[in-house]
Amino acid sequence: MKGAQLLYRVKNRVRLPLHFFKILNHNKQKFECPVCGYEGPFADFRNFGGFRAHAQCPKCGALERHRLQFVVMKDLLNDTTVVQKKMLHFAPEAFFRPLFAAKFLKYETADLSMKDVSHCVNICELPFPDGSYDFVFASHVLEHIKEDTKAIEEVRRILAPGGIAVMPVPVVSERTVEYPEPNPNEAGHVRAPGVDYFERYRKAFRKVIVHTSGEFPEKYQLFVYEDRTRWPTKECPLRSPTAGARHADFVPVCYA
């Protein structure tokens, strides 16, 4: 991990006690976190992409993408025909582990490098038989995978008929930009996905529904407030500039 990335992570993980945070930010706009129920101002956030306003819940640490994914998944998990089955969770986030474990009859996790998982596997070469799972969740994974078509096909292969895969990626470009090699300053990203990236899913799945930030209540603050006109930068030299200060996020739901 690069020194700058490590510094960003440390700063973003340092959180004031909630009552102090609320006092110091009492003039900021108030929101509600759908993950933990916190109500009040959200914290700003900085990483290799730049500064993001109103990004992080100061109580549970959920970012814009986590909150959007949570509300989408909550709707999906209300379908009892979905949850009485077997789920595989790639690169499992702490926010979602207890939710999924409680909802699914059988819940398993997977990653190539994380230690606290059920399966240490390469998403491009999964050791599971065809139709092994009913639900797959892999958030912000495929932007790290050069052979992403193979990974998508593998996820589709291990899904049972009628199964669902939720595989969000960070949409940071108008159209997808492929990098010649992984960018260490972007946590090893091999591309800057655009909305067109989800067309790759449509080649493998029967149906793909893409949910966006604007579909849900404003109180959850599901948009990314980020100045992307400053791109490209030293950290992100291949990202294209994008107009606007508020950007939608996306959650694709893929049906086998």
C-alpha positions in Angstrom: 0.0 0.0 0.0 1.3 3.4 -1.0 2.1 5.9 1.8 -0.6 8.4 0.7 -3.2 5.6 0.6 -2.2 4.5 4.1 -2.4 8.1 5.4 -5.9 8.5 3.9 -7.1 5.3 5.5 -5.8 6.3 8.9 -7.3 9.8 8.8 -10.7 8.4 7.6 -10.8 5.9 10.3 -10.1 8.4 13.1 -13.6 9.3 14.3 -14.5 11.7 17.1 -17.0 10.7 19.8 -20.5 11.3 18.3 -21.5 14.1 20.6 -18.3 16.0 19.9 -18.7 15.4 16.1 -22.3 16.8 16.2 -21.2 19.9 18.2 -18.4 20.6 15.8 -20.6 20.1 12.7 -23.9 21.5 14.0 -24.2 23.8 11.0 -23.9 21.1 8.4 -26.8 19.4 6.6 -28.4 16.5 8.6 -29.0 13.1 7.2 -30.0 9.6 8.3 -27.9 6.4 8.0 -30.0 3.5 6.8 -27.3 1.0 8.0 -27.2 2.0 11.7 -30.0 4.5 12.2 -27.7 7.5 13.1 -29.3 10.9 12.5 -27.2 14.1 12.0 -24.4 15.5 9.9 -22.2 13.1 7.9 -18.4 13.3 7.8 -16.4 14.4 4.8 -14.0 11.9 3.3 -10.7 12.0 1.3 -9.0 9.4 -0.7 -7.0 9.1 -3.9 -10.0 10.4 -5.9 -10.1 13.6 -3.9 -12.4 15.2 -1.4 -16.0 14.0 -0.9 -18.5 16.0 1.2 -21.2 14.3 3.3 -19.7 10.9 2.6 -19.4 8.9 5.8 -21.7 8.0 8.6 -19.7 9.1 11.8 -21.3 6.3 13.8 -20.8 3.1 11.7 -18.5 4.4 9.0 -20.8 3.5 6.0 -19.9 5.4 2.9 -22.3 6.5 0.1 -21.9 3.1 -1.7 -22.6 1.1 1.5 -25.8 3.1 2.2 -27.1 2.7 -1.4 -26.2 -1.0 -1.4 -27.9 -1.5 2.0 -31.2 0.0 0.9 -31.2 -2.0 -2.4 -30.3 -5.2 -0.5 -32.9 -4.6 2.1 -35.6 -4.5 -0.6 -34.2 -7.7 -2.2 -34.0 -9.5 1.1 -37.6 -8.8 1.9 -38.3 -11.5 -0.7 -38.4 -14.7 1.4 -37.9 -16.9 -1.6 -34.5 -15.3 -2.0 -33.2 -15.5 1.6 -34.1 -19.1 2.3 -31.1 -20.1 0.3 -27.3 -20.1 0.0 -25.2 -17.0 -0.4 -21.6 -16.3 -1.3 -20.1 -12.9 -0.2 -16.9 -11.7 -1.9 -14.5 -9.3 0.0 -17.0 -9.2 2.8 -17.7 -5.8 4.4 -18.2 -5.7 8.2 -21.5 -3.7 7.6 -23.1 -6.6 5.7 -21.8 -9.8 7.3 -24.4 -9.8 10.2 -27.2 -8.8 7.9 -26.5 -11.5 5.4 -25.7 -14.2 7.9 -29.0 -13.6 9.6 -31.1 -13.5 6.4 -29.7 -16.5 4.5 -30.1 -20.1 5.4 -26.4 -20.7 4.5 -23.9 -17.8 4.3 -20.3 -18.1 3.1 -17.6 -15.6 2.4 -14.7 -15.6 -0.1 -11.6 -13.5 -0.9 -8.2 -14.1 -2.4 -6.2 -12.4 0.4 -8.5 -11.9 3.4 -8.0 -14.4 6.2 -11.3 -14.4 8.0 -13.3 -15.9 5.1 -14.9 -19.3 4.3 -13.0 -19.7 1.0 -9.7 -18.3 -0.1 -10.3 -18.3 -3.9 -9.6 -16.5 -7.2 -12.9 -15.1 -8.6 -11.6 -16.0 -12.1 -11.1 -19.6 -11.2 -13.8 -20.6 -8.7 -13.6 -24.2 -7.4 -17.3 -24.6 -6.9 -19.7 -26.8 -9.0 -22.1 -25.2 -11.4 -25.2 -23.8 -9.7 -23.7 -23.9 -6.2 -25.2 -20.6 -4.9 -28.5 -18.7 -5.1 -27.1 -15.3 -4.3 -23.6 -13.7 -4.9 -22.6 -10.3 -3.6 -19.3 -8.7 -4.7 -19.0 -5.0 -4.2 -16.1 -3.0 -5.7 -14.3 -6.2 -6.7 -14.3 -6.2 -10.5 -12.4 -2.9 -11.0 -9.4 -4.8 -9.6 -9.7 -7.7 -12.0 -8.1 -7.5 -15.4 -9.9 -10.6 -16.7 -13.2 -9.3 -15.5 -15.2 -11.1 -18.3 -13.9 -14.4 -16.9 -14.8 -13.4 -13.4 -18.4 -12.4 -14.5 -18.8 -15.7 -16.3 -17.6 -17.6 -13.2 -20.1 -15.9 -11.0 -22.8 -16.7 -13.5 -21.7 -20.3 -13.7 -21.9 -20.9 -9.9 -25.4 -19.3 -9.7 -28.4 -21.7 -9.6 -31.2 -21.0 -12.1 -33.1 -17.9 -11.0 -30.1 -16.9 -8.8 -29.1 -13.3 -8.2 -25.7 -11.5 -8.4 -25.1 -8.0 -7.1 -21.8 -6.6 -8.3 -21.4 -2.8 -8.0 -18.3 -1.1 -9.2 -17.3 2.6 -8.7 -18.7 4.5 -11.7 -16.2 7.4 -12.0 -16.2 8.0 -15.8 -18.7 8.8 -18.5 -17.4 5.7 -20.4 -15.2 2.9 -19.1 -11.4 3.5 -19.4 -9.2 0.5 -19.3 -5.7 1.0 -17.8 -2.6 -0.6 -19.3 -1.6 -1.9 -15.9 -3.0 -1.7 -12.3 -2.6 1.8 -10.7 -1.1 1.4 -7.2 -2.3 4.9 -6.4 -5.9 3.8 -6.9 -5.7 0.7 -4.7 -4.7 -1.4 -7.8 -7.7 -0.5 -10.0 -7.3 -1.7 -13.6 -10.0 0.5 -15.0 -12.2 3.5 -14.4 -15.7 2.1 -14.9 -18.5 4.1 -16.6 -22.2 3.3 -16.7 -21.6 1.4 -19.9 -19.6 -1.2 -17.8 -22.9 -2.9 -16.9 -23.3 -3.9 -20.5 -20.7 -6.6 -19.7 -23.2 -8.1 -17.2 -26.0 -8.1 -19.8 -23.9 -10.4 -22.0 -23.8 -13.1 -19.2 -27.2 -12.7 -17.4 -30.8 -13.1 -18.3 -31.7 -9.7 -16.9 -29.9 -6.8 -15.3 -31.6 -4.0 -13.3 -29.4 -1.0 -12.3 -30.6 0.9 -9.3 -29.4 4.5 -8.8 -29.0 7.0 -5.9 -32.0 9.0 -7.1 -34.5 6.2 -6.5 -34.3 6.4 -2.8 -35.0 9.1 -0.1 -32.7 12.1 0.0 -32.3 11.8 3.7 -29.9 8.8 3.3 -27.5 10.9 1.2 -26.6 8.3 -1.5 -24.9 10.6 -3.9 -21.1 11.3 -4.3 -20.3 14.9 -3.7 -16.9 15.2 -5.5 -15.3 17.7 -7.8 -14.3 15.5 -10.8 -13.5 18.4 -13.1 -10.0 18.3 -11.5 -9.2 14.9 -13.0 -6.9 13.6 -14.3 -4.5 14.0 -11.4 -1.1 12.6 -10.4 -2.9 9.8 -8.4 -5.5 9.1 -11.2 -3.8 10.0 -14.5 -6.2 8.1 -16.7 -9.5 9.3 -15.3 -11.4 11.7 -17.5 -12.8 15.0 -16.1 -16.6 15.0 -15.4 -18.9 18.0 -15.0 -21.0 18.5 -11.9 -20.4 18.4 -8.1 -23.0 15.6 -7.3 -22.7 12.2 -8.9 -25.1 9.2 -8.7 -23.9 5.8 -7.6 -25.2 2.5 -9.0 -26.1 -1.0 -7.9 -26.6 -3.5 -10.6 -28.8 -6.6 -9.8 -28.2 -9.5 -12.2 -30.6 -12.3 -12.6 -29.4 -15.7 -13.9 
